Amino acid sequence: MKNLLFSILALALAAPALGQLATPNPAGLTYGHVHLNVSDMELHKQIWVEHFDGVVVEKGPLTAVRLPNMLVALTEREPTMGSRETVMDHFGFKVRNIERFLEKWAAAGYEVGRVFTGAEGQTNAYVMLPDDVYVELQEDQSLHVEIMGYHVHFITPGHEDLLKWYTEVFGLEVRPRGSIATTTNAPGMNLSFGATDQERAATQGAAIDHIGFEFENLEAFCRELEAKGIEFDVPFREIPAIELKIAFITDPAGVRIELTEGYDEY
């Protein structure tokens, strides 16, 4: 009995709490969020709660949905284009039971795309959210929750150079994901880079407006970026209304990146 209780306790301690960001790496970095432009805020909140088991958090003017390993932030603004027209093609989740998810999704009248065997040998599927937000699902029956954030996927002609930029700027290492060799991991999220011979648009204003990384000491990291010659779209600043410290940069392919400190408290 003591061994059983010890095993249960160990499992509980090892599993992240609902909505909690992943533990930062030694440099104080973890994955933070994906930020969407949406034409109907209430509809998106409903979808993220009912289908993705999210928890809506509102601070000042900011609306976000808390999920294991990440947040999805929402701005009510008609997007200029869908995610598949941009470098940030889609983002993805692991789900415990993909058949159950897809049945519920289709019953609600939402689009189910291709169902296939993914790069890691599991059942995968694409679903399309309103405003042409493309999302990939991968089944993982071992999950301790029903669904959790898993990867973001860049598609660009210079995918190998872009991967190199991310590993150098954020201090990450190249780590293949199944049959995809060009990927790296930030705590809580895989970053995958795919090739295309077609130019893709920058993300600002699109359905997936930007992605975000969270830091324990953002101001210090911004100083490191300045020393590397990285230009800021928005320099380091504190926004009391949303209880965040933020900065913005843009990667060489046009993906907007928000750097934050404080999302781990959401």
N, C-alpha and C positions, 0 to 999 in steps of 0.2 A: 504493500500500500504506500509506504514511504517513497519507494522508487517511482511509483506511478504519479504521485503528487509532485515529486521533483521534476519528472518529465513534462508534466503539464505546465508547471511554473516556468521551466526553461523555455518551452515553446512560446509561452505568452510574452516572456521578456525578449525573445529573439524577434518576434513579429512586430513590425511597425504599427503604431496606432492608426486608426482610420484617418486618412487625410494628412498624415504626417509626412513631411519631406524626408528624403533619405539622409542618413548621417553624413555630414560633410567629410571630404577627404582631408589629409593633413594640411593642405593649403587653404582649407576653410571654404571650399567650393562644393555646392551640390546643385542638382537641377532644380529649377524653380517653376516655370510655367509656360503655357502657350496662351497667346492673347488673340482673341477672335473679334472681328468686326461682324456684327449681326444685325439684320434688319428688324428682328422681332425679339426683344430681350426676354419677354415672358415665355415665349415658346422655347427658346434655348434653355432657359432655367429649368423648365419642365422636363425637357429631354435629358438634360444632364443629371437631374435628380431621379427620374423614373427609370431610365435605361442604363445609366452609368453609376448609380448609387452615390452620386455626389451630394455634397452639403453646400448650400448657398451661403456665402459670407458677403456682407455689405459693410464697407467702411467709407464714410464720406461719399464721394462720387463714384467709388470703385465697386464693381460687382465681380465676384470671383466664385468659382465652384471648387471646393476642396475635395481632392481625390487622393488615394494612396500614391505616394511618390511625386505628386505634382498638383498644381492648380491650373484651372482653365479660367482666365480672366475674360470678361465680356464687355465690349463697348457697343452701345446701340447706334450703329452707323451703317448705312447701306454699303456693302463692300464693293470695290471697283471691279473685282474679278474673283473667280473661285480659286481654291488653293492649287489645283492641278495646272494652272497657267503660270505658276510661280516656282521659284527654286525650292521653296518649302512645300513640297508636294502633298505630304500628309503626315499625320502622327498616329501612333498606335498604342493599343492596350493589350495586355494579357487578360483573358477571361477564363473562368473556371469551366463553363459549359457553353460552348459557342452555339450549339444547336438551339438551346433554350433562349439565348440572347437573340438570335436571328429570327426565331419564331415570334417573339414578342415585338421585335423591331418591325417585321413585315406586317403583323397584325395591326400595328399603329399606323400603317400606310406609308412607312418610310422605305427608301430605296436600299435594296440589298444588291451588291455587285458580285464580283467573281468570288467563288469559294474554291480553294485550292490547297495543295500541300506547300507550306512555306519553306523558307530558307533553313529552318531548324527542324524540318521533318514533321511539324505539327499542322493541324487543320487551321487554315487562315481564311479570312474573308474581308472584303471591303464593304463599308457602308457609307452612304452619303447623307450628311446632315443638311438641313436647310442652309441656304446661302452657299452651297457647293463647298462645304467643308468635308474633305475626304479623310476617312479614318480607317485604319487597318486593325483587325482583331486577330489574335493568335490564341488558340486554346492551350491552357495549362491546367490540367485537372488537379495539380498539387497545390494550387493557390490557397492561402488561408483566408482570402477575401474573394468576393465574386469577380472583381475587376480591379486592375491597377495599371497605372501608366507604365509604358515600356519603351517606346522609341519615337524619334522624330526622323523623317526621311527627306534628305535633300536630293534633288535631281538637277544636274547641271553638266554642261560639256566639260568643265574643268573639275570634275568631282575629286580626283586624287589631290590636286593642288588645294582644293578647299578643305579636305580632310587634314592635310598637313598644316594649314593655317589654324584650324581649331586645336589641333594637338599642341602646336607651339604657343598659341596665345593663352590657352587655358591649362597648359601643363598636363595634358592627357596622353594616353598611349594607344596606339593602334591595336585593336583587339577584334578579330573576325567574329561575326555573328552567324553561325551556321555556315552556309555556302557564300555568304557575303563577306569578302575580304576587307573591304574599305569601310570599316566602322571603328568607332571609339566609344568609350563609356565615361560618362560623368556619373557620380553617385545618383542612383535612382532612374537613370535614363540612358539608353543606347542612342548614339547619333550615327545614322547610316547614310552613306553617300553613294548615289547611283549615277550612271552615265546616261547621256542623251546627246544626239547630234543637233537638237533644236535649242535655240536660246530660250531661256525662261525669264519671266519678269521679276523685278524686285518685289518685296513683300508688302511694303508700307501701303496701307489702304486696302489691301486684299483681304479675303476671308480669314486667312491666317496672317495677321498683321506682323507679329513678331514672336520670338521665343525668348526665354529668360533663364538666367543663372542666378542663384542665390549665394551670398557670401557672408561669412562671419564678420569680416572687416572690409566693407566695400571701399571705403576711402583709401585704404592701403593698396588694394588691388588696382584701383584707378591710377594711383601713382605709378604702379608697375607698368600699366599699359602706356601711360604717358612716356615713360622711359624707353619703351619699345617703339615709340613713334606712332602709336595708334591714335587716330583722330576721333574725337567724340562728337556725336550729333547733339547730345545733351550732356554736359559735364555733370560731375557728381553734385548732388543736391539732396536735401531732406524735404519731404512732403508730409508735414504733420497731419493733414486732413485724411491721409490714407495710411499713416503710421509706417511709411517706407522711406528708405534712402535709395536713390535710384541714379542711374546713368544710362545713356544709350550709345551704342556703336552700331555700325553696319559692316557685315562681313564682305569680302571681295566679290561675292556673287550677288549681293543685294538683299540678303536676309537681315532684317533688323533684329537687333539683340538688346534686350533690356537687362541690365545688371541691377540686382536688388539686394537690400539687407532689410529683413523684417517680415518677409513672406512666411518664414517658418513659424511665426506667431499667429498666423491666420487660422 
